[in-house]
Amino acid sequence: MIVAIEPFTTIGDGWVVHGSPPKPLIFSLRSTKKKNEDLKPIENHYGQLPFALRWLRKDKISLSFKKLKEFEKQRLIHSFPPLKEQSVAVVAQAEHTILVTSNGSKVTTRA
């Protein structure tokens, strides 16, 4: 069994606003047969796990936000816009994925 634990926290009132979302900062590769050489470093480094735009710079992968949006239009990647909180407070999210087997458990999101 695989369990994902994803707590969200905010210093605001906790109400999420629907409407036009802010600029996405998290992306992931889509499972597709179409290949693109520009996406090879992302595929090699993150696979299909979500990655943050800021991680690309840290990992020396040179793809701009504009280029990522082009890939999204081509359905090569998927974006995740940040949550927008009613009081405009910051919303933070963390995640751990845990693999539970008959022999115990393992947190798979730890380096």
C-alpha positions in Angstrom: 0.0 0.0 0.0 1.2 3.5 -0.7 0.1 6.4 1.5 0.6 10.1 0.7 0.5 12.6 3.5 0.1 16.2 2.4 -0.5 18.7 5.1 -1.3 22.3 4.2 -0.7 25.3 6.5 -1.4 29.0 6.4 -1.3 32.0 8.8 -4.5 33.1 7.1 -8.1 32.0 7.7 -7.7 28.8 5.7 -10.3 29.4 3.0 -9.1 28.6 -0.5 -10.3 31.0 -3.2 -11.4 29.7 -6.6 -10.8 31.8 -9.7 -7.8 32.7 -11.7 -4.8 30.9 -10.1 -1.4 32.5 -9.5 1.5 31.6 -11.8 2.4 27.9 -11.4 5.7 27.1 -9.8 5.4 23.3 -9.6 5.5 21.1 -12.7 5.8 17.4 -13.6 6.4 15.4 -16.8 3.4 13.8 -18.4 3.5 10.2 -19.4 3.8 10.5 -23.1 5.3 8.7 -26.1 6.4 12.1 -27.5 10.0 12.9 -26.5 11.7 16.2 -26.4 15.5 16.5 -26.0 15.0 19.7 -23.9 13.1 17.7 -21.3 15.8 15.0 -21.1 17.5 16.6 -18.1 14.2 16.8 -16.2 13.3 13.2 -17.1 16.8 12.1 -15.9 16.8 14.1 -12.7 13.1 14.0 -11.5 11.4 11.3 -13.6 7.6 12.0 -13.4 7.8 13.4 -9.8 6.8 17.0 -9.4 9.6 19.6 -9.4 9.7 23.2 -8.5 10.8 25.9 -11.0 13.5 27.1 -8.5 15.0 23.6 -8.4 15.9 23.7 -12.1 18.4 26.6 -11.4 19.8 24.8 -8.3 20.2 21.6 -10.4 21.7 23.5 -13.3 18.9 22.7 -15.7 18.4 25.7 -18.0 14.7 25.9 -18.9 12.7 29.1 -18.6 9.2 29.5 -17.3 8.2 30.5 -20.8 9.7 27.3 -22.2 7.9 25.2 -19.5 4.6 26.9 -20.5 5.2 26.0 -24.2 5.8 22.3 -23.1 2.5 22.5 -21.2 0.6 23.6 -24.3 2.2 20.7 -26.1 0.9 18.4 -23.2 4.5 17.3 -22.4 4.3 18.6 -18.8 1.6 19.5 -16.3 1.6 22.5 -14.0 0.3 22.9 -10.5 -0.7 26.4 -9.6 -0.3 27.5 -6.0 -3.3 27.6 -3.7 -4.8 31.1 -3.3 -5.9 31.8 0.2 -8.9 34.2 0.8 -6.9 36.6 3.1 -4.0 36.5 0.6 -1.8 34.7 3.2 0.9 32.3 2.1 -0.1 28.6 1.9 2.6 26.1 2.4 2.4 22.4 1.6 4.7 19.5 2.4 4.5 15.9 1.4 5.7 12.5 2.3 4.9 9.3 0.4 5.1 6.1 2.5 5.4 2.6 1.1 3.8 0.1 3.6 4.6 -3.6 3.1 4.2 -6.7 5.3 7.9 -6.1 6.4 7.4 -2.6 7.5 7.3 0.9 5.9 9.6 3.3 4.1 9.3 7.0 3.4 10.1 7.2 -0.3 10.2 11.0 -0.5 13.4 11.3 1.7 16.7 11.6 0.0 
